[in-house]
Amino acid sequence: MQPKEFANIIFDLGGVILNIDYSRTISSFQQLGISEFEASYSQLVQTGLFDDYERGEMTSEDFRLGIREAFRIEPSDAQIDDAWNAMLLNLPKERLELLRKLAESKSIVLLSNTNEIHIHKFNQTLKLQHGLNDLSGYFQKLYYSYEVGMRKPEARIFQHVLDEQRFDPSETLFIDDSPQHIDGARKVGLNAYHLQVEKGETILDLF
């Protein structure tokens, strides 16, 4: 597969554009007293509480309440937010430069499973690291799961992007670091590339 040959590219955010580490969030919740947190949330599997929050089907207040009720603990809002955001790391400048260059000749959009708490923290980090309010200047559109009411690997969210952007799936490449999302994208005819982040691969290696 030669990524440069595609007219359109759909990028994932966490793990592909932004460096993340799920183990940091798992460890942070364990430190709050939730020893079984990893069984409820990981890169590959998560319970309905997290799915619903990523689809925007509950508020951040309800999500925090859901954490307290599901795991029978009473941390503060700030403690929950800090633990939840612990996975979010840095965004290397070189990746932004690559996106800027790609946008000169291709249509590129962002498609991320995310939520209000993460995006608020992510945008704060963008501001501190790069002086940016958000990533809208780098993509034709930002598709965040909690805003569109769908999440990967559901086929409907991929179809939504294709329909709205009028992308031909045969001319479109989807890049993600989660295998279940790659499978979902292929179900609607998308070309999909599984970025091997765990082996140190980055989008700079692809282009």
C-alpha positions in Angstrom: 0.0 0.0 0.0 1.3 3.4 -1.0 -0.4 6.1 1.1 0.7 8.9 -1.3 -1.5 7.4 -4.0 -4.8 8.1 -2.2 -6.8 11.3 -2.9 -8.4 11.3 0.6 -7.0 10.4 4.0 -9.0 9.9 7.2 -6.8 10.1 10.3 -7.4 8.8 13.8 -6.3 11.1 16.6 -5.0 9.2 19.6 -2.0 7.1 18.9 -1.8 8.4 15.3 -1.6 12.2 15.6 -1.4 12.5 19.4 0.8 10.3 21.5 -1.2 8.4 24.1 -0.6 5.8 26.7 -3.7 3.8 28.0 -1.6 2.3 30.8 -1.3 5.7 32.4 -5.1 6.1 32.8 -5.4 2.5 34.0 -2.7 3.0 36.6 -4.2 6.4 37.7 -7.6 4.8 38.3 -6.0 1.9 40.1 -4.4 4.5 42.4 -7.8 5.8 43.1 -8.8 2.4 44.4 -10.2 0.7 41.2 -8.1 -2.4 41.0 -10.3 -3.9 38.2 -10.3 -0.8 36.0 -8.4 -2.5 33.1 -11.2 -5.1 32.8 -13.6 -2.3 32.0 -11.5 0.0 29.8 -8.6 -0.6 27.4 -7.6 0.1 23.8 -9.4 -3.0 22.6 -12.4 -3.4 24.9 -14.5 -1.1 27.0 -17.9 -1.3 28.8 -21.1 0.5 27.9 -20.3 3.5 30.2 -17.4 4.5 28.1 -19.1 3.7 24.8 -22.1 5.9 25.8 -19.9 8.8 26.8 -17.9 8.6 23.6 -21.2 8.7 21.6 -22.2 11.8 23.5 -25.2 10.0 25.1 -24.3 11.3 28.5 -22.9 14.5 30.0 -19.5 14.7 31.6 -21.3 15.0 34.9 -23.2 11.8 34.3 -20.0 10.1 33.2 -18.3 11.0 36.5 -21.3 9.8 38.4 -21.2 6.6 36.4 -17.6 6.1 37.4 -18.4 6.5 41.1 -21.4 4.2 40.9 -19.8 1.5 38.7 -16.6 1.2 40.9 -18.1 2.2 44.2 -15.6 5.0 44.9 -16.0 8.7 45.7 -13.2 10.7 44.1 -13.6 14.4 43.2 -14.4 15.6 39.7 -10.9 16.8 39.4 -9.5 13.4 40.4 -11.6 11.6 37.9 -10.7 14.1 35.1 -7.0 13.9 35.9 -7.0 10.1 35.9 -9.1 10.0 32.7 -6.8 12.4 31.0 -3.6 10.8 32.1 -3.3 8.9 28.8 -3.0 12.1 26.8 0.6 12.9 26.1 2.3 15.2 23.5 1.7 16.0 19.8 5.1 16.2 18.0 5.5 19.3 15.8 6.7 17.1 12.9 3.3 15.5 12.6 1.6 18.8 12.3 4.1 19.8 9.6 3.2 16.5 7.8 -0.5 17.2 8.0 0.0 20.7 6.6 2.0 19.3 3.7 -0.5 16.6 2.9 -3.4 19.1 2.9 -1.8 20.8 -0.1 -2.6 17.9 -2.4 -5.1 15.8 -0.6 -8.4 16.0 1.3 -7.8 15.0 4.9 -10.2 14.7 7.8 -9.9 13.6 11.4 -12.1 10.8 12.9 -11.7 10.2 16.6 -13.5 8.3 19.3 -13.3 10.9 22.0 -15.3 12.8 24.6 -15.8 16.3 26.1 -13.3 15.8 29.0 -10.5 14.6 26.6 -11.1 17.2 24.0 -11.0 20.0 26.6 -7.7 18.8 27.9 -6.3 18.1 24.4 -7.1 21.6 23.3 -5.4 23.0 26.4 -2.3 21.0 25.5 -2.4 22.2 21.9 -2.5 25.7 23.1 0.5 25.2 25.5 2.6 23.2 23.0 1.8 24.8 19.7 -0.3 28.0 20.3 -3.3 26.4 18.6 -6.9 26.5 19.8 -7.8 23.3 18.0 -6.8 21.2 14.9 -9.4 22.8 12.6 -6.7 24.5 10.6 -5.2 21.2 9.6 -8.2 19.2 8.5 -11.2 19.8 6.3 -13.4 18.7 9.2 -13.0 17.2 12.7 -15.3 14.3 13.4 -15.5 13.6 17.1 -17.6 10.6 18.2 -19.3 12.5 21.0 -20.4 15.2 18.6 -21.8 13.0 15.8 -23.4 10.4 18.1 -21.5 7.4 16.7 -18.2 5.7 17.3 -15.7 3.5 15.7 -15.8 0.6 14.8 -19.5 1.1 13.9 -19.8 1.1 10.1 -22.3 4.0 10.2 -19.7 6.5 11.4 -17.3 5.6 8.5 -20.2 5.9 6.1 -21.3 9.2 7.6 -17.8 10.6 6.8 -17.7 9.2 3.3 -21.2 10.6 2.5 -20.7 14.0 4.0 -17.3 14.5 2.4 -18.3 12.8 -0.9 -15.3 10.6 -0.7 -15.0 7.6 -3.0 -13.9 4.7 -0.6 -11.7 3.3 -3.2 -9.7 6.5 -3.3 -9.7 7.0 0.5 -7.2 5.7 3.1 -8.1 5.3 6.8 -5.2 5.2 9.3 -5.8 4.0 12.9 -3.8 2.2 15.6 -6.7 -0.1 16.8 -7.3 -3.3 14.9 -11.1 -3.3 15.6 -11.4 0.1 13.9 -9.5 -1.1 10.9 -12.0 -4.0 10.5 -14.9 -1.6 10.8 -13.5 0.7 8.1 -13.0 -2.2 5.7 -16.7 -3.2 6.0 -17.7 0.0 4.1 -15.0 -0.5 1.5 -12.3 1.8 2.9 -8.7 1.1 2.4 -7.3 0.9 6.0 -3.9 0.9 7.4 -3.2 -0.4 10.9 -0.4 1.8 12.4 1.8 -0.4 14.5 2.3 2.2 17.3 3.4 -0.5 19.8 6.3 -1.2 17.5 7.3 2.4 17.3 5.7 3.1 13.9 4.4 6.7 13.2 2.7 8.4 10.3 6.1 9.9 9.5 7.2 6.4 8.5 4.2 6.1 6.1 4.8 9.3 4.1 
